[in-house]
Amino acid sequence: MSKQPQKSGNNAIESRYDDYLMPIWKELDVPLRRGEGCTVEDFDGNEYLDVFSGISVTNAGHHNDAIVEAAKDQLDELLHSCSYVHPNEPAAKLGERIAEISPGNLQKSFFCNSGTEAIEGAIKLARKHTGSKEVIALEMGFHGRTLGSLALTGNKAYKKDMAPTINDVAHTAPPYAYRCQTCDGECTAACADDLERVIGTHTSGDLAAVVVEPVMGEAGIVVPPKEWLQAVAEITRDHGALLIADEVQTGYGRTGSMFASEQFDVEPDIMAQAKGIANGLPLGAFTAPAEIADSFESGDHLSTFGGNPVACAAALATIDELEGGLVDNAREQGEWLSTALWELEEEFDVVGDTRGLGLMHGVEMVDPSETGPMGEAPAPDATLAKHVSKHLREQGIVVGVGGYHGNVMRVQPPLAIEREQLERAVEGLRTAIEAEA
Ligand SMILES: Cc1ncc(COP(=O)(O)O)c(C=O)c1O
């Protein structure tokens, strides 16, 4: 047998991925060996400023001492209990803590392991509580990759040939002001009238729930006007249905408040959470007021790993860290970031729109020589977005790329980011746009 040369560093990881992991994501990003605060390091010793947080997860920063210690202490005590058979203390305390920090009367939680499971469970609960079946979600919205949440996801790019045909799911227009097909670019409560139209035309009126992301993440950081979300909540309830807020990405401080719904003065009937909840340990949850949660009877739902004591202990420490100043920092830095990105929009005609809340911002790259496909806004330029992202990597900065058209730079750093680091990220963007446009 001929000897293969030994690979090392990043190459070794990537070639094992090629050989032994399913080819889900062909454009792999930098492999990560370790992280500290807002800095990550690869296997070749290169350091990067992390402005994406592993898709908006490490809100309290990489290797946050308090969270790591809490998880280690719990590992020494009890690693697993199956919390729906043998109650464990961290799950009990976390349920109480989530009730304290959640908007409105949200009180009782169910723990699972991911965002998609939180959505699936929330839908089951809404169906059980209302006795109705149909669910409406937003076009371009994203709710996960398992079959139920994939059916709700309003983007064919995620569905390909694998999404189920579920007659109980319909979609309504998103509040995407920059490319809105309902209004002239100033989405208002009136754009929410589309929900009435969809209920009237695509459902049989047997509506269990309407699911919305208060700020749409994968769609390209789409921030609705407050009145729009409030109007959606009102229409939903007028039809006897529940409003499910998918706070998987917006929750746990990301938008500058613990949950984004608070900033819209909307109290969801069920709230789905995951991502930042335990700063990277796998955990998801959905939470509802007692009168809704208590519709579940024993055996209606379960998860072997849900409520894992180590993940719950990490979540308790994460909430302490977030309340200890990180949410405030997200709000303050986010205000600065908003202005800094808006200046890029003024400076470059390839920057069509910038928008966001807290430390969840999007920069939409466009080709100003063309318009459409939706409305009169300049055409999305996904190729430019990719080039800008590559240029940023070369400068040692990791920024996400996403959006319905694949043309949105996603600025979602750990919430502990300092002004100097944020300035470096924005300057990096400026340099990359100058070089690539
Ligand atoms: C809003 C939203 N909901 C649900 C999900 C699915 O979460 P997970 O990947 O943990 O299943 C995501 C993931 O990006 C998300 O952004």
The ligand as an ORCA input file, in Angstrom:
! r2SCAN-3c Opt
* xyz 0 1
  C     -35.531     31.450     13.101
  C     -35.014     30.048     13.102
  N     -35.841     29.054     13.452
  C     -35.423     27.777     13.500
  C     -34.124     27.449     13.163
  C     -33.682     26.023     13.216
  O     -32.794     25.851     14.277
  P     -31.870     24.543     14.359
  O     -30.839     24.665     13.280
  O     -31.295     24.593     15.745
  O     -32.752     23.363     14.164
  C     -33.233     28.461     12.795
  C     -31.850     28.144     12.411
  O     -31.164     28.898     11.760
  C     -33.675     29.793     12.751
  O     -32.887     30.802     12.396
*
